[in-house]
Amino acid sequence: MTTAAFVIRAIETLALFSSVQAADMPPLNQLATSFNAERMAAGFMFDIEAKNNIFIHGLDINTKAIGPAKMELWTRAGTYKGHEKSSSEWRLLFNSTVQGNGLDVPTSIPAGSFSPILVNTDEKRAFYVACPKGACQGYILGTEEGSVVESNSDMIIYEGIGRR
């Protein structure tokens, strides 16, 4: 069990979202976990649950890289549990280079890097953040897989697993 460091940027569903221009969008709400790495892993799988209808626009990660770093971001409806070893039910959202800021400093997969992900009220959604070149992401040891790491009025982030 691991608690990876993430900042998830989201916005509540807007009735006319498709007609809202980027400059007219309200500020994105954020929910962050700890950025105090104890260990390193090549990737993390974790679930979130929406308390309201939300769109996920971006994600910050904790990478040891300073400078360009290759990252992948995958997602699937529901939980990652039972889907840890197969990519067939996962959708690749992001497969590119980010500008690493070093360990314990948020590194962004910025808003606009992938199409916003709608997560409806009471729906769970899994994310897998991968570092194709090996252990480059920091994490702290967790207490129990599936326990609540952080929550706010919009979503819950659950403790997940690290991948070597």
C-alpha positions in Angstrom: 0.0 0.0 0.0 1.3 3.4 -1.0 0.2 7.0 -0.7 1.5 8.7 -3.8 1.8 12.5 -4.0 -0.8 14.1 -6.3 -2.6 17.3 -6.9 -5.8 16.8 -8.9 -7.2 19.8 -10.6 -11.0 19.7 -11.3 -14.0 21.9 -11.8 -17.6 21.2 -11.0 -19.7 20.4 -14.1 -21.0 23.4 -15.9 -24.4 23.2 -17.6 -23.1 24.7 -20.8 -19.5 23.5 -20.4 -18.9 23.0 -24.1 -19.7 26.7 -24.8 -17.5 28.1 -22.1 -14.2 29.5 -23.4 -11.0 28.6 -21.6 -10.5 32.2 -20.5 -14.0 32.3 -19.1 -13.6 29.1 -17.0 -13.8 29.5 -13.3 -10.6 28.6 -11.4 -9.9 24.9 -11.0 -10.4 23.4 -7.6 -7.5 21.3 -6.3 -7.1 18.4 -3.9 -3.6 17.6 -2.9 -1.9 14.7 -1.1 1.5 14.9 0.7 4.7 15.6 -1.3 7.1 14.1 1.2 8.6 11.1 -0.6 10.0 8.2 1.4 10.5 5.8 -1.5 10.5 5.6 -5.3 8.3 3.6 -7.7 7.9 3.5 -11.5 4.1 4.1 -11.3 1.0 4.3 -9.1 -2.6 3.2 -9.4 -5.2 4.9 -7.3 -8.9 5.6 -7.3 -10.9 8.7 -6.8 -14.6 9.1 -6.1 -16.7 12.2 -7.1 -19.0 13.7 -4.5 -20.4 16.0 -7.3 -20.2 15.8 -11.1 -16.7 17.0 -11.8 -14.2 17.3 -14.8 -10.6 16.3 -14.1 -8.4 18.7 -16.0 -4.9 18.1 -14.8 -2.7 16.3 -12.4 0.5 17.1 -10.5 3.0 14.3 -9.6 6.0 13.9 -7.4 9.0 13.0 -9.6 12.7 13.0 -8.9 13.4 14.3 -12.4 14.7 17.8 -12.9 14.1 18.7 -16.5 12.4 16.7 -19.2 10.7 13.5 -18.0 8.6 11.0 -20.0 5.3 10.3 -18.3 2.1 8.4 -19.0 -1.3 8.9 -17.6 -4.0 6.2 -17.9 -7.6 6.0 -16.7 -10.5 3.7 -16.5 -14.1 3.8 -15.2 -14.4 2.1 -11.8 -11.5 0.9 -9.7 -8.0 -0.3 -10.7 -8.4 -3.4 -8.5 -8.5 -6.5 -10.7 -7.0 -4.5 -13.6 -3.4 -4.1 -12.4 -1.8 -6.4 -15.0 -3.7 -5.6 -18.2 -3.9 -2.3 -20.2 -6.8 -3.6 -22.3 -9.5 -1.8 -20.1 -7.4 1.3 -19.6 -7.4 4.4 -21.8 -4.2 6.4 -22.4 -4.8 10.1 -21.7 -1.2 11.4 -21.8 2.0 10.0 -23.2 4.6 12.8 -23.4 7.3 14.7 -21.6 6.7 16.9 -18.6 9.1 19.5 -17.1 10.2 17.7 -13.9 10.7 20.0 -10.9 12.5 17.5 -8.6 11.5 15.4 -5.7 8.8 16.8 -3.3 7.9 19.6 -5.6 4.8 19.3 -7.8 5.4 18.5 -11.4 2.4 19.2 -13.6 0.6 17.3 -16.3 -1.0 20.6 -17.1 -4.7 21.3 -17.9 -5.1 21.1 -21.6 -2.7 18.1 -22.0 -5.6 15.7 -22.2 -9.4 16.1 -22.7 -11.2 16.7 -19.4 -12.5 13.5 -17.8 -16.1 13.6 -16.5 -16.6 11.8 -13.2 -20.2 11.7 -12.2 -21.5 11.9 -8.6 -20.7 8.7 -6.6 -18.7 7.3 -9.5 -15.2 5.9 -9.0 -12.5 6.4 -11.5 -9.0 4.8 -11.5 -5.8 6.5 -12.6 -2.4 5.0 -13.4 0.6 7.4 -13.6 3.6 5.6 -15.1 7.2 6.5 -15.6 8.4 4.3 -18.5 12.1 4.6 -17.7 11.8 3.1 -14.2 11.5 4.3 -10.6 11.1 8.1 -10.8 8.0 8.9 -8.7 8.1 9.5 -4.9 5.6 8.1 -2.4 5.1 7.5 1.3 4.2 4.1 2.8 0.4 3.9 3.3 -1.6 2.2 5.9 -4.4 0.4 4.0 -5.1 0.1 0.3 -8.4 1.7 -0.4 -8.4 4.0 2.7 -9.1 7.7 2.2 -6.0 9.8 1.7 -7.6 13.2 1.1 -11.1 14.5 0.4 -13.0 17.8 0.0 -16.5 18.7 -1.0 -15.9 17.5 -4.6 -13.9 14.3 -4.4 -12.2 11.6 -2.4 -8.7 10.3 -3.2 -8.1 6.7 -2.1 -4.8 5.0 -1.2 -3.6 2.9 -4.1 -0.6 0.7 -5.0 2.9 1.3 -6.4 4.3 -0.4 -9.5 7.9 -1.3 -9.9 
